[in-house]
Amino acid sequence: MKREAIILFENTEKTRAVCVDKSAAASILAYINQDDAHKKKFKYIVELILKRIRMPELYDKEDINEKCKDITAMKFFKNGSNG
């Protein structure tokens, strides 16, 4: 099944972008915008991604299941508050 994505941010060269699945955008954005700590961490992770700075403790590729492979998951907080 083909899915649509919403581009949230992209680098100036338009070669790298941070996107969310359109059908899940509302819940993802609600999670990100729940407080200043989440907004700040999201902005920091986005900057790393767009600058191509690899930091696996904050974001990394994951295979969730057979249908959801090669996604990049953001890891906001080590205490498990990751949505």
Long-range contacts (C-beta under 8 A, 24 or more apart in sequence): 8-46, 9-46, 9-50, 10-50, 11-50, 11-51, 16-49, 16-50, 16-52, 18-46, 18-49, 18-50, 28-83, 31-83, 37-77, 38-76, 41-76, 41-77, 42-74, 42-76, 45-74, 45-76
